[in-house]
């Protein structure tokens, strides 16, 4: 299942990372409300940590530059995008029945360390993978789940 989903996942281009985290949180909360037998929610985030689409743009199809004092040419600053992602990550830390596994695919030579910061803010687990294939992702995820128990 993991292999098929990873292979069909689009990559490259815009990364609404804060929106993805928000949707994962909402999906987990809704599932826990509807299904009484869900003990924990595990969010596995595979990312290079490069957010470039603000939450407002991905949800409302617009960005208000005045919401970011460092905005240039109508686009959000890196700091603004980073703050959004870390804010969503901190929301995860406050949810007691949620676990967060952040799999970092970023090239460490030119890395920003954002995925590690996300895992720290979410009080989750961090793993860096040089080769992101379905076998490695499944292995890291299984190990993280085993470590939790």
C-alpha positions in Angstrom: 0.0 0.0 0.0 2.8 2.5 0.9 4.7 1.7 -2.2 1.7 2.3 -4.5 0.8 5.6 -2.8 4.4 6.9 -2.8 4.8 6.1 -6.5 1.6 7.9 -7.4 2.3 10.9 -5.3 3.1 14.1 -7.2 6.4 15.7 -6.4 8.0 19.0 -7.2 6.5 22.5 -7.6 4.4 24.2 -5.0 4.6 22.9 -1.5 1.6 23.9 0.7 3.3 22.3 3.7 1.3 24.1 6.4 -1.9 23.2 4.6 -0.9 19.6 4.4 -0.2 19.5 8.1 -3.5 21.2 8.8 -5.4 18.7 6.7 -3.7 15.8 8.4 -4.6 17.1 11.8 -8.2 17.7 10.8 -8.5 14.3 9.2 -7.1 12.7 12.4 -9.5 14.6 14.6 -12.5 13.8 12.5 -11.6 10.1 12.4 -11.3 10.0 16.1 -14.7 11.6 16.5 -16.4 9.1 14.1 -14.6 5.9 14.9 -14.5 5.1 18.6 -11.9 2.3 18.1 -9.1 4.6 16.9 -6.6 4.6 19.7 -3.9 6.9 18.1 -3.4 8.9 15.0 0.0 8.7 13.3 0.9 11.4 10.8 3.9 10.5 8.6 5.2 13.6 6.8 7.6 13.0 3.9 9.1 16.3 3.1 12.2 18.3 2.0 11.0 21.0 4.4 10.7 23.6 1.6 7.3 25.3 2.1 6.6 27.8 -0.6 2.8 28.2 -0.7 1.2 30.0 2.3 -1.8 28.5 4.0 -4.0 31.4 3.0 -3.2 30.9 -0.7 -3.8 27.2 -0.6 -7.1 27.5 1.2 -8.5 30.7 -0.2 -6.6 31.1 -3.5 -5.2 34.4 -2.4 -2.4 35.8 -0.3 -2.6 39.1 1.6 0.9 40.6 1.5 0.1 42.9 4.4 -0.1 39.8 6.7 3.7 39.4 6.2 5.8 42.6 6.9 8.7 41.0 5.0 6.7 40.1 1.9 8.3 41.0 -1.4 6.5 41.5 -4.7 3.3 40.1 -3.2 4.9 36.8 -2.2 5.4 35.6 1.4 8.9 35.6 3.0 10.7 32.4 4.0 10.3 33.4 7.6 6.5 33.8 7.2 6.2 30.3 5.6 8.5 28.8 8.2 6.4 30.3 11.1 3.2 28.9 9.5 4.6 25.4 9.3 6.1 25.5 12.8 2.8 26.8 14.2 1.0 23.8 12.6 3.7 21.5 14.0 3.2 22.9 17.5 -0.6 22.2 17.2 0.4 18.5 16.8 2.4 18.6 20.0 -0.7 19.6 21.9 -2.8 16.6 20.6 -2.1 13.8 23.1 -3.5 11.0 20.8 -1.3 12.0 17.9 2.1 10.8 16.9 4.2 12.6 14.2 6.9 11.0 12.1 8.9 13.4 9.9 10.9 11.8 7.1 13.3 14.3 5.7 14.3 14.0 2.1 16.3 17.2 1.9 19.8 17.2 0.5 21.9 17.8 3.7 24.6 19.7 1.7 22.2 22.6 1.0 19.7 21.8 3.8 17.7 24.2 5.9 16.9 21.8 8.7 13.2 22.6 8.5 12.1 19.0 8.7 14.0 18.5 12.0 12.5 21.7 13.4 9.0 20.5 12.5 9.6 17.2 14.3 10.9 19.0 17.4 8.0 21.5 17.4 5.5 18.6 17.1 7.4 16.5 19.7 7.6 13.8 17.1 10.3 11.6 15.6 12.7 12.7 12.9 14.4 10.6 10.3 16.6 11.6 7.4 16.6 9.4 4.3 19.1 9.9 1.5 17.2 7.5 -0.7 13.5 7.9 -0.3 11.9 4.8 -1.6 8.8 3.0 -0.4 10.8 0.3 1.4 12.8 2.8 3.4 9.7 4.9 4.3 7.8 1.8 5.4 10.7 0.6 7.5 11.1 4.0 9.2 7.4 4.2 9.8 7.1 0.7 11.3 10.1 1.3 13.5 8.6 4.5 14.8 5.4 2.8 15.6 7.2 0.0 17.4 9.2 2.5 19.4 5.9 4.1 20.5 4.5 1.0 22.1 
